[in-house]
Amino acid sequence: MISYTVGATTAVLIAVCVDLLVLRTALVRSRTWWTAYGIVVFFQLVTNGWLTGRGIVRYSDDAIVGSGRIAFLGDGRITYAPVEDLAFGFALVLVSGAVWVWAGARTRPMP
């Protein structure tokens, strides 16, 4: 069984490779992208924190960094959510943004 930590780490590595090497959009080198990502991660923490802080979503002790104990901060959690959730969110937003930029560049008319 693959742990949530291994999956999240793999997702981040794949997302960065897709951005830099496959699509060559280089969003991770852009201040604009990091600003947009900061806004996204804020709302991800609010939403994810609400779901995990109330116990609606739970995680197995052996699948995440830290324990299954619900804590606001610490023990591998930030606003109740496991750090792995932030990694998966990062990968999702990066790949989505990279595909969006790449597709937009391909559909522009040639001058």
C-alpha positions as CSV (number, residue, x, y, z in Angstrom):
1,M,0.0,0.0,0.0
2,I,1.3,3.4,-0.9
3,S,1.2,5.9,1.9
4,Y,-0.4,9.3,1.6
5,T,3.0,10.9,2.3
6,V,4.7,9.0,-0.6
7,G,1.8,9.8,-2.9
8,A,1.9,13.5,-2.0
9,T,5.6,13.7,-2.5
10,T,5.4,11.9,-5.8
11,A,2.6,14.3,-7.0
12,V,4.6,17.4,-6.2
13,L,7.7,16.0,-8.1
14,I,5.6,15.0,-11.1
15,A,3.8,18.4,-11.1
16,V,7.1,20.3,-11.1
17,C,8.5,18.1,-13.9
18,V,5.3,18.7,-15.9
19,D,5.6,22.5,-15.4
20,L,9.3,22.8,-16.1
21,L,10.2,19.9,-18.5
22,V,7.0,18.7,-20.2
23,L,4.9,21.8,-20.8
24,R,7.8,24.2,-20.3
25,T,5.5,26.8,-18.8
26,A,7.8,27.5,-15.8
27,L,5.1,28.7,-13.5
28,V,7.1,27.9,-10.4
29,R,9.5,30.6,-11.6
30,S,6.8,33.2,-11.8
31,R,6.0,35.7,-9.0
32,T,2.4,35.9,-10.4
33,W,1.9,32.2,-10.0
34,W,3.2,32.2,-6.4
35,T,0.9,35.1,-5.6
36,A,-2.1,33.3,-7.0
37,Y,-1.1,30.1,-5.3
38,G,-0.9,32.0,-1.9
39,I,-4.6,33.0,-2.4
40,V,-5.6,29.4,-3.3
41,V,-3.7,27.8,-0.4
42,F,-5.3,30.3,2.1
43,F,-8.8,29.0,1.0
44,Q,-7.6,25.4,0.9
45,L,-6.5,25.7,4.5
46,V,-9.8,27.2,5.5
47,T,-11.9,24.5,3.8
48,N,-9.6,21.6,4.6
49,G,-9.2,22.8,8.2
50,W,-12.9,22.9,8.6
51,L,-13.4,19.3,7.2
52,T,-10.5,17.8,9.2
53,G,-10.9,19.9,12.4
54,R,-14.5,18.7,12.7
55,G,-13.5,15.1,12.1
56,I,-15.5,14.8,8.9
57,V,-12.3,13.7,7.1
58,R,-9.9,11.4,9.0
59,Y,-6.5,9.9,8.1
60,S,-4.8,6.7,9.1
61,D,-1.9,7.1,11.5
62,D,0.4,5.0,9.3
63,A,-0.4,6.9,6.1
64,I,0.5,10.5,7.1
65,V,3.4,12.4,8.8
66,G,2.5,12.7,12.5
67,S,-0.4,10.9,14.1
68,G,-4.1,10.6,13.4
69,R,-4.7,13.0,16.4
70,I,-6.5,16.1,15.3
71,A,-4.5,19.2,16.1
72,F,-4.7,22.7,14.9
73,L,-1.0,23.1,14.4
74,G,1.9,20.6,14.8
75,D,2.1,16.9,14.6
76,G,2.3,17.1,10.9
77,R,-0.7,19.4,10.6
78,I,-1.5,23.0,9.6
79,T,-4.9,24.3,10.5
80,Y,-5.9,20.7,11.3
81,A,-5.1,19.4,7.8
82,P,-2.1,17.0,7.2
83,V,0.8,18.6,5.4
84,E,0.2,16.0,2.7
85,D,-3.1,17.7,1.8
86,L,-1.1,20.9,1.1
87,A,1.3,19.0,-1.1
88,F,-1.5,17.4,-3.2
89,G,-3.2,20.8,-3.5
90,F,0.0,22.3,-4.7
91,A,0.4,19.6,-7.3
92,L,-3.2,20.0,-8.5
93,V,-3.0,23.7,-8.8
94,L,0.4,23.7,-10.5
95,V,-0.6,21.1,-13.1
96,S,-4.0,22.8,-13.7
97,G,-2.3,26.2,-14.1
98,A,0.5,24.8,-16.4
99,V,-2.0,23.1,-18.7
100,W,-4.1,26.3,-18.8
101,V,-1.1,28.4,-19.8
102,W,0.2,25.8,-22.2
103,A,-3.2,25.4,-23.9
104,G,-3.7,29.2,-24.1
105,A,-0.4,29.6,-25.8
106,R,-1.3,27.0,-28.4
107,T,-4.6,28.6,-29.3
108,R,-3.3,32.1,-29.9
109,P,-3.3,33.1,-33.5
110,M,0.1,33.4,-35.2
111,P,1.1,37.1,-36.0
